[in-house]
């Protein structure tokens, strides 16, 4: 409290002495919760200067508050709100004051209903989380990023600390376009790239730019709920399409298109979330043709492209799109760290201009200093080297989880080995209630996420998504041991 200018309302036009005004204002701030028990008050000289009054006026006001029991003075330390507050008012008034203490708990006007917030998993200390899509932040090259950030501030000067374009720093857009052309066969230039604060912002901006009330967005029936909510918040209706071993069923999507005015399709074709399957080559061509024929936007979320271990990674749908139907969403948050919030959209320049315009009204711009720093790390090859290290580590972790599941739970679960990604899609064998297993596992010190969390109908299914990226080999082995101990059926 003493580090900021402390503001109190004073009225010099009234006959009430300033001493009483100051004392009453502070006492009222204590009653309504602005000042709380034990809070320090500004020094008398500091507050006097802030209010434009004599220091003796503040001293007299503090003396009055001490006498009334609102504050206490501590020698050589200062003045503090008392831990034992007086109640000089009638009980009814005191109750009203207590009810009004702090900010009101509810607004006095109507607000629109909001979806349940997507919060970080509540993981008690010592509990192991098989996070569905979380990287291991312990692997982040913090020193490398820190040095690049400091260099960016030094070299970029005031330009990086001022307002900038809402589509991102041009150096990072150029670096991303070069990376995507090399690794994903996307013929993009800087004009086709918009940098966002994570892929979720990218999806939210696209939802606003592509859809509105009355539109339908087709999504994978088991999929990524935060993306669905972004489209719903834009006014669109979300319709689920089934997924099998070859990815989204395009025949089922075609039937949805016949019945509804489908404006967009949201897909995760490389490693489908949450099942990890890859959209087959035949279905990729069918999806592109269906989108072309009906002028449908395809929002391709390639959330973990960097993490492919066996064989060659499948190129994005966007690399085969010659008609301009595909909008590609990527992220560096899993390569670097979620807290750095680094996502991007790759699309025809017209779409990039649209989402940048939407972004300018809600967020203005990204972090120019961080974007400049990351661009330098890409240009110098540091990000590429870090990705290779992470890929080797995550592959080893995948193999560890596969080995431990086979050894400890082989009689109770089954799964296909994914060629990439950061999780396994595990099926519990007959007789195991996965939701009961999840509850028991939490008590045993392990957190798993079941299929109902990814289902558009929230109906239980005998699957769990076991993320392996955020746990090391020792933690994975111990986590599986805890899962085995928590099995509700033996």
Secondary structure, DSSP 4 states (H G I P E B T S, - for coil): -TTSPPP----TTSSS-HHHHHHHHHHHHHHTTSS-TTPBPPPHHHHHHHHTS-HHHHHHHHHHHHHHTSEEEETTTEEEE-SS----S-HHHHHHHHHTSSS-SS-SS-----PPP-PPP---TT-EE--SS---GGGS-HHHHHHHHHHHHHHHTHHHHS---TT--HHHHHHHHHHHHHHH-----GGGEEEESHHHHHHHHHHHHH--TT-EEEEESBS-HHHHHHHHHTTPEEEEE-EETTEE-HHHHHHHHHHS-EEEEEE--SS-TTT-----HHHHHHHHHHHHHHT-EEEEE-TTTT-B-SSPPPPPGGGG-SSS-EEEEEESTTTS-GGG--EEEE--HHHHHHHHHHHHTTT----HHHHHHHHHHHHTTHHHHHHHHHHHHHHHHHHHHHHHHHHHHTTTEEE---SBSSEEEEEEPTT--HHHHHHHHHHHTEE-EEGGGGBTT----SEEEEE-TTS-HHHHHHHHHHHHHT-S--
